[in-house]
Amino acid sequence: MTLQAYLHGYSPQEQLRLVEQAAYWKETILSDLPYKPGESLLDVGCGVGAVLGVIAAAHPTLSLAAANYCRPETSRLSRSCSSRFANR
């Protein structure tokens, strides 16, 4: 998939919209996630990491890893979750 083919685009405004959308759906996202301290979660296709950011805030002892194919999105991930992730 090329950058131009992505439906929503990669603009900073779109990335912010995705973060705001995840915050809006926070209760729904977290309602069925019975994580225990020390468990791990891998989010493949994390995009900007918006959902993973919501999970990280609610489960600070969870070990998190994120993977995404497109660099424009992962740059947002590293900025929004810098205390928990490394941009690799």
DRENTORKOL-3810 file (N, C-alpha, C; in nm, 4 decimals):
REM DRENTORKOL-3810
@n.u->0.0849; n.v->-0.1177; n.w->0.0000; ca.u->0.0000; ca.v->0.0000; ca.w->0.0000; c.u->0.0894; c.v->0.1238; c.w->0.0000
@n.u->0.0595; n.v->0.2179; n.w->-0.0834; ca.u->0.1356; ca.v->0.3423; ca.w->-0.0878; c.u->0.0758; c.v->0.4421; c.w->0.0110
@n.u->0.1527; n.v->0.5438; n.w->0.0446; ca.u->0.1017; ca.v->0.6464; ca.w->0.1343; c.u->-0.0227; c.v->0.7136; c.w->0.0785
@n.u->-0.0286; n.v->0.7332; n.w->-0.0523; ca.u->-0.1430; ca.v->0.7983; ca.w->-0.1137; c.u->-0.2683; c.v->0.7109; c.w->-0.1077
@n.u->-0.2536; n.v->0.5796; n.w->-0.0959; ca.u->-0.3677; ca.v->0.4893; ca.w->-0.0985; c.u->-0.4404; c.v->0.4810; c.w->0.0355
@n.u->-0.3797; n.v->0.5255; n.w->0.1429; ca.u->-0.4448; ca.v->0.5169; ca.w->0.2734; c.u->-0.5627; c.v->0.6134; c.w->0.2779
@n.u->-0.6793; n.v->0.5610; n.w->0.3070; ca.u->-0.8042; ca.v->0.6353; ca.w->0.3001; c.u->-0.8046; c.v->0.7644; c.w->0.3818
@n.u->-0.7563; n.v->0.7592; n.w->0.5042; ca.u->-0.7666; ca.v->0.8742; ca.w->0.5934; c.u->-0.6495; c.v->0.9712; c.w->0.5838
@n.u->-0.5413; n.v->0.9293; n.w->0.5244; ca.u->-0.4263; ca.v->1.0168; ca.w->0.5109; c.u->-0.3391; c.v->1.0176; c.w->0.6344
@n.u->-0.2298; n.v->1.0929; n.w->0.6283; ca.u->-0.1293; ca.v->1.0943; ca.w->0.7347; c.u->-0.1065; c.v->1.2330; c.w->0.7924
@n.u->-0.1963; n.v->1.3238; n.w->0.7675; ca.u->-0.1761; ca.v->1.4604; ca.w->0.8154; c.u->-0.1767; c.v->1.4643; c.w->0.9684
@n.u->-0.1117; n.v->1.5637; n.w->1.0255; ca.u->-0.1156; ca.v->1.5786; ca.w->1.1720; c.u->-0.2598; c.v->1.5901; c.w->1.2239
@n.u->-0.3467; n.v->1.6531; n.w->1.1474; ca.u->-0.4861; ca.v->1.6664; ca.w->1.1882; c.u->-0.5542; c.v->1.5295; c.w->1.1955
@n.u->-0.5264; n.v->1.4425; n.w->1.0984; ca.u->-0.5849; ca.v->1.3080; ca.w->1.0981; c.u->-0.5290; c.v->1.2249; c.w->1.2123
@n.u->-0.4014; n.v->1.2377; n.w->1.2388; ca.u->-0.3419; ca.v->1.1633; ca.w->1.3494; c.u->-0.4022; c.v->1.2081; c.w->1.4827
@n.u->-0.4219; n.v->1.3377; n.w->1.4993; ca.u->-0.4856; ca.v->1.3898; ca.w->1.6200; c.u->-0.6294; c.v->1.3403; c.w->1.6305
@n.u->-0.6999; n.v->1.3347; n.w->1.5195; ca.u->-0.8373; ca.v->1.2851; ca.w->1.5197; c.u->-0.8428; c.v->1.1412; c.w->1.5703
@n.u->-0.7478; n.v->1.0588; n.w->1.5292; ca.u->-0.7442; ca.v->0.9199; ca.w->1.5732; c.u->-0.7186; c.v->0.9098; c.w->1.7238
@n.u->-0.6323; n.v->0.9949; n.w->1.7759; ca.u->-0.6051; ca.v->0.9975; ca.w->1.9200; c.u->-0.7312; c.v->1.0414; c.w->1.9954
@n.u->-0.7975; n.v->1.1447; n.w->1.9458; ca.u->-0.9205; ca.v->1.1927; ca.w->2.0097; c.u->-1.0309; c.v->1.0877; c.w->2.0022
@n.u->-1.0373; n.v->1.0159; n.w->1.8916; ca.u->-1.1368; ca.v->0.9098; ca.w->1.8751; c.u->-1.1146; c.v->0.7983; c.w->1.9780
@n.u->-0.9912; n.v->0.7591; n.w->1.9977; ca.u->-0.9605; ca.v->0.6557; ca.w->2.0970; c.u->-0.9983; c.v->0.7031; c.w->2.2371
@n.u->-0.9729; n.v->0.8295; n.w->2.2676; ca.u->-1.0102; ca.v->0.8839; ca.w->2.3984; c.u->-1.1621; c.v->0.8809; c.w->2.4167
@n.u->-1.2346; n.v->0.9121; n.w->2.3128; ca.u->-1.3812; ca.v->0.9098; ca.w->2.3171; c.u->-1.4331; c.v->0.7693; c.w->2.3475
@n.u->-1.3715; n.v->0.6674; n.w->2.2875; ca.u->-1.4143; ca.v->0.5281; ca.w->2.3025; c.u->-1.3438; c.v->0.4571; c.w->2.4183
@n.u->-1.2765; n.v->0.5315; n.w->2.5045; ca.u->-1.1961; ca.v->0.4735; ca.w->2.6125; c.u->-1.2707; c.v->0.3666; c.w->2.6925
@n.u->-1.3888; n.v->0.3961; n.w->2.7403; ca.u->-1.4629; ca.v->0.3005; ca.w->2.8232; c.u->-1.4942; c.v->0.1727; c.w->2.7463
@n.u->-1.5292; n.v->0.1844; n.w->2.6207; ca.u->-1.5579; ca.v->0.0667; ca.w->2.5381; c.u->-1.4304; c.v->-0.0144; c.w->2.5143
@n.u->-1.3217; n.v->0.0543; n.w->2.4854; ca.u->-1.1937; ca.v->-0.0129; ca.w->2.4611; c.u->-1.1507; c.v->-0.0922; c.w->2.5841
@n.u->-1.1664; n.v->-0.0338; n.w->2.7010; ca.u->-1.1163; ca.v->-0.0949; ca.w->2.8237; c.u->-1.2130; c.v->-0.1928; c.w->2.8894
@n.u->-1.3368; n.v->-0.1961; n.w->2.8459; ca.u->-1.4387; ca.v->-0.2730; ca.w->2.9175; c.u->-1.4124; c.v->-0.4237; c.w->2.9221
@n.u->-1.3498; n.v->-0.4805; n.w->2.8235; ca.u->-1.3267; ca.v->-0.6251; ca.w->2.8199; c.u->-1.1787; c.v->-0.6613; c.w->2.8156
@n.u->-1.0963; n.v->-0.5843; n.w->2.8832; ca.u->-0.9531; ca.v->-0.6119; ca.w->2.8842; c.u->-0.9077; c.v->-0.6455; c.w->3.0260
@n.u->-0.9192; n.v->-0.7704; n.w->3.0661; ca.u->-0.8839; ca.v->-0.8086; ca.w->3.2031; c.u->-0.7349; c.v->-0.8386; c.w->3.2203
@n.u->-0.6495; n.v->-0.7427; n.w->3.1913; ca.u->-0.5057; ca.v->-0.7648; ca.w->3.2022; c.u->-0.4609; c.v->-0.7702; c.w->3.3473
@n.u->-0.3581; n.v->-0.8499; n.w->3.3710; ca.u->-0.2985; ca.v->-0.8616; ca.w->3.5037; c.u->-0.1593; c.v->-0.7995; c.w->3.5000
@n.u->-0.1102; n.v->-0.7474; n.w->3.6113; ca.u->0.0245; ca.v->-0.6896; ca.w->3.6151; c.u->0.1284; c.v->-0.7872; c.w->3.5602
@n.u->0.2180; n.v->-0.7343; n.w->3.4798; ca.u->0.3256; ca.v->-0.8150; ca.w->3.4236; c.u->0.2921; c.v->-0.8841; c.w->3.2920
@n.u->0.1671; n.v->-0.8823; n.w->3.2500; ca.u->0.1320; ca.v->-0.9430; ca.w->3.1224; c.u->0.1812; c.v->-0.8546; c.w->3.0082
@n.u->0.1778; n.v->-0.9102; n.w->2.8883; ca.u->0.2280; ca.v->-0.8392; ca.w->2.7695; c.u->0.1183; c.v->-0.8255; c.w->2.6651
@n.u->0.1303; n.v->-0.7191; n.w->2.5858; ca.u->0.0377; ca.v->-0.6957; ca.w->2.4760; c.u->0.1164; c.v->-0.6472; c.w->2.3554
@n.u->0.0938; n.v->-0.7099; n.w->2.2414; ca.u->0.1525; ca.v->-0.6668; ca.w->2.1148; c.u->0.0400; c.v->-0.6157; c.w->2.0273
@n.u->0.0484; n.v->-0.4913; n.w->1.9834; ca.u->-0.0505; ca.v->-0.4315; ca.w->1.8948; c.u->0.0104; c.v->-0.4249; c.w->1.7550
@n.u->-0.0307; n.v->-0.5153; n.w->1.6683; ca.u->0.0184; ca.v->-0.5187; ca.w->1.5312; c.u->-0.0751; c.v->-0.4346; c.w->1.4455
@n.u->-0.0184; n.v->-0.3413; n.w->1.3713; ca.u->-0.0996; ca.v->-0.2486; ca.w->1.2932; c.u->-0.1521; c.v->-0.1374; c.w->1.3818
@n.u->-0.0668; n.v->-0.0877; n.w->1.4697; ca.u->-0.1079; ca.v->0.0072; ca.w->1.5736; c.u->-0.1401; c.v->0.1467; c.w->1.5210
@n.u->-0.1010; n.v->0.1765; n.w->1.3986; ca.u->-0.1260; ca.v->0.3113; ca.w->1.3474; c.u->-0.0537; c.v->0.4148; c.w->1.4312
@n.u->-0.1262; n.v->0.5155; n.w->1.4765; ca.u->-0.0645; ca.v->0.6203; ca.w->1.5583; c.u->-0.0508; c.v->0.5795; c.w->1.7038
@n.u->-0.0984; n.v->0.4611; n.w->1.7391; ca.u->-0.0874; ca.v->0.4128; ca.w->1.8765; c.u->-0.1926; c.v->0.4682; c.w->1.9696
@n.u->-0.3004; n.v->0.5213; n.w->1.9137; ca.u->-0.4039; ca.v->0.5850; ca.w->1.9951; c.u->-0.4692; c.v->0.4875; c.w->2.0921
@n.u->-0.5090; n.v->0.3712; n.w->2.0441; ca.u->-0.5732; ca.v->0.2721; ca.w->2.1309; c.u->-0.4720; c.v->0.2193; c.w->2.2323
@n.u->-0.3506; n.v->0.1955; n.w->2.1883; ca.u->-0.2476; ca.v->0.1471; ca.w->2.2793; c.u->-0.2181; c.v->0.2505; c.w->2.3883
@n.u->-0.2261; n.v->0.3769; n.w->2.3549; ca.u->-0.2081; ca.v->0.4825; ca.w->2.4541; c.u->-0.3162; c.v->0.4788; c.w->2.5615
@n.u->-0.4398; n.v->0.4535; n.w->2.5211; ca.u->-0.5509; ca.v->0.4416; ca.w->2.6161; c.u->-0.5268; c.v->0.3224; c.w->2.7086
@n.u->-0.4854; n.v->0.2099; n.w->2.6505; ca.u->-0.4585; ca.v->0.0894; ca.w->2.7300; c.u->-0.3405; c.v->0.1132; c.w->2.8243
@n.u->-0.2352; n.v->0.1779; n.w->2.7756; ca.u->-0.1164; ca.v->0.2047; ca.w->2.8579; c.u->-0.1504; c.v->0.2902; c.w->2.9793
@n.u->-0.2348; n.v->0.3896; n.w->2.9604; ca.u->-0.2723; ca.v->0.4770; ca.w->3.0716; c.u->-0.3526; c.v->0.4011; c.w->3.1775
@n.u->-0.4351; n.v->0.3066; n.w->3.1334; ca.u->-0.5192; ca.v->0.2323; ca.w->3.2265; c.u->-0.4476; c.v->0.1149; c.w->3.2926
@n.u->-0.3437; n.v->0.0643; n.w->3.2266; ca.u->-0.2707; ca.v->-0.0530; ca.w->3.2752; c.u->-0.1202; c.v->-0.0238; c.w->3.2764
@n.u->-0.0723; n.v->0.0579; n.w->3.3705; ca.u->0.0679; ca.v->0.1004; ca.w->3.3696; c.u->0.1696; c.v->-0.0119; c.w->3.3897
@n.u->0.1285; n.v->-0.1265; n.w->3.4425; ca.u->0.2233; ca.v->-0.2361; ca.w->3.4622; c.u->0.2244; c.v->-0.3349; c.w->3.3458
@n.u->0.1419; n.v->-0.3109; n.w->3.2468; ca.u->0.1364; ca.v->-0.3973; ca.w->3.1295; c.u->0.2588; c.v->-0.3716; c.w->3.0423
@n.u->0.3217; n.v->-0.4761; n.w->2.9950; ca.u->0.4351; ca.v->-0.4636; ca.w->2.9037; c.u->0.3799; c.v->-0.4511; c.w->2.7622
@n.u->0.4093; n.v->-0.3391; n.w->2.6959; ca.u->0.3497; ca.v->-0.3107; ca.w->2.5655; c.u->0.4532; c.v->-0.3088; c.w->2.4537
@n.u->0.4100; n.v->-0.3550; n.w->2.3377; ca.u->0.4916; ca.v->-0.3457; ca.w->2.2167; c.u->0.3978; c.v->-0.3109; c.w->2.1021
@n.u->0.4481; n.v->-0.2320; n.w->2.0083; ca.u->0.3665; ca.v->-0.1888; ca.w->1.8953; c.u->0.4443; c.v->-0.2071; c.w->1.7658
@n.u->0.3729; n.v->-0.2446; n.w->1.6615; ca.u->0.4346; ca.v->-0.2607; ca.w->1.5303; c.u->0.3417; c.v->-0.2022; c.w->1.4246
@n.u->0.3998; n.v->-0.1254; n.w->1.3359; ca.u->0.3223; ca.v->-0.0674; ca.w->1.2263; c.u->0.4131; c.v->-0.0549; c.w->1.1053
@n.u->0.3576; n.v->-0.0702; n.w->0.9885; ca.u->0.4344; ca.v->-0.0693; ca.w->0.8652; c.u->0.4753; c.v->0.0703; c.w->0.8205
@n.u->0.3920; n.v->0.1694; n.w->0.8402; ca.u->0.4141; ca.v->0.3033; ca.w->0.7837; c.u->0.4813; c.v->0.3979; c.w->0.8819
@n.u->0.5936; n.v->0.4518; n.w->0.8446; ca.u->0.6715; ca.v->0.5428; ca.w->0.9288; c.u->0.5937; c.v->0.6692; c.w->0.9689
@n.u->0.5104; n.v->0.7321; n.w->0.8821; ca.u->0.4402; ca.v->0.8537; ca.w->0.9265; c.u->0.3549; c.v->0.8315; c.w->1.0505
@n.u->0.2939; n.v->0.7163; n.w->1.0615; ca.u->0.2111; ca.v->0.6894; ca.w->1.1781; c.u->0.2959; c.v->0.6597; c.w->1.3009
@n.u->0.4020; n.v->0.5835; n.w->1.2854; ca.u->0.4821; ca.v->0.5475; ca.w->1.4020; c.u->0.5558; c.v->0.6675; c.w->1.4593
@n.u->0.5786; n.v->0.7708; n.w->1.3803; ca.u->0.6409; ca.v->0.8902; ca.w->1.4367; c.u->0.5461; c.v->0.9544; c.w->1.5378
@n.u->0.4177; n.v->0.9513; n.w->1.5108; ca.u->0.3181; ca.v->1.0015; ca.w->1.6063; c.u->0.3174; c.v->0.9128; c.w->1.7305
@n.u->0.3269; n.v->0.7822; n.w->1.7111; ca.u->0.3298; ca.v->0.6876; ca.w->1.8227; c.u->0.4450; c.v->0.7199; c.w->1.9168
@n.u->0.5619; n.v->0.7427; n.w->1.8623; ca.u->0.6776; ca.v->0.7678; ca.w->1.9479; c.u->0.6627; c.v->0.8995; c.w->2.0234
@n.u->0.5962; n.v->0.9976; n.w->1.9662; ca.u->0.5747; ca.v->1.1245; ca.w->2.0362; c.u->0.4676; c.v->1.1117; c.w->2.1439
@n.u->0.3585; n.v->1.0406; n.w->2.1145; ca.u->0.2469; ca.v->1.0354; ca.w->2.2081; c.u->0.2695; c.v->0.9373; c.w->2.3216
@n.u->0.3571; n.v->0.8411; n.w->2.3034; ca.u->0.3796; ca.v->0.7393; ca.w->2.4065; c.u->0.5284; c.v->0.7262; c.w->2.4378
@n.u->0.6007; n.v->0.8358; n.w->2.4325; ca.u->0.7469; ca.v->0.8282; ca.w->2.4425; c.u->0.7957; c.v->0.7666; c.w->2.5721
@n.u->0.7201; n.v->0.7783; n.w->2.6792; ca.u->0.7680; ca.v->0.7219; ca.w->2.8054; c.u->0.7547; c.v->0.5694; c.w->2.8097
@n.u->0.6775; n.v->0.5111; n.w->2.7188; ca.u->0.6535; ca.v->0.3669; ca.w->2.7221; c.u->0.7087; c.v->0.2929; c.w->2.6011
@n.u->0.7409; n.v->0.3619; n.w->2.4928; ca.u->0.7807; ca.v->0.2951; ca.w->2.3700; c.u->0.9103; c.v->0.3505; c.w->2.3141
@n.u->0.9764; n.v->0.2687; n.w->2.2379; ca.u->1.0922; ca.v->0.3133; ca.w->2.1623; c.u->1.0586; c.v->0.2979; c.w->2.0150
@n.u->1.0943; n.v->0.3946; n.w->1.9348; ca.u->1.0686; ca.v->0.3887; ca.w->1.7907; c.u->1.1768; c.v->0.3048; c.w->1.7267
@n.u->1.1471; n.v->0.1794; n.w->1.6981; ca.u->1.2476; ca.v->0.0858; ca.w->1.6438; c.u->1.2164; c.v->0.0505; c.w->1.5024
END
